[in-house]
Amino acid sequence: MPRPNVKLINVIAHVLAETNRHAGHADILREQLDGATGFDPDDTSSSQHDAAWWRSYVATIEAAAQKASATLIVADDR
């Protein structure tokens, strides 16, 4: 149903937020494919941590995501 009272600034803000979200998803997928992070995949100077640190960091993030996922599933079952 059309919403005639929606202002252009609200539409622009929504489009920008959605574009940002999808660009972030695409960047995550690209990083999974080629392992490069940041703007320049050939620039290794921005790497502040070694591979072991990154594996630990990813494991921490994945554990938090799994915990949040389990919490959401329980909440949805109520």
JOWOMO-V306473 format. One record per run of one state. SS is the DSSP state (h for helix, s for strand, l for the rest). FROM is the first residue (numbers start at 0). LEN is the number of residues. If there is no record, write none. Layout:
# JOWOMO-V306473
ss=SS from=FROM len=LEN
ss=SS from=FROM len=LEN
This chain:
# JOWOMO-V306473
ss=l from=0 len=7
ss=h from=7 len=27
ss=l from=34 len=16
ss=h from=50 len=27
ss=l from=77 len=1
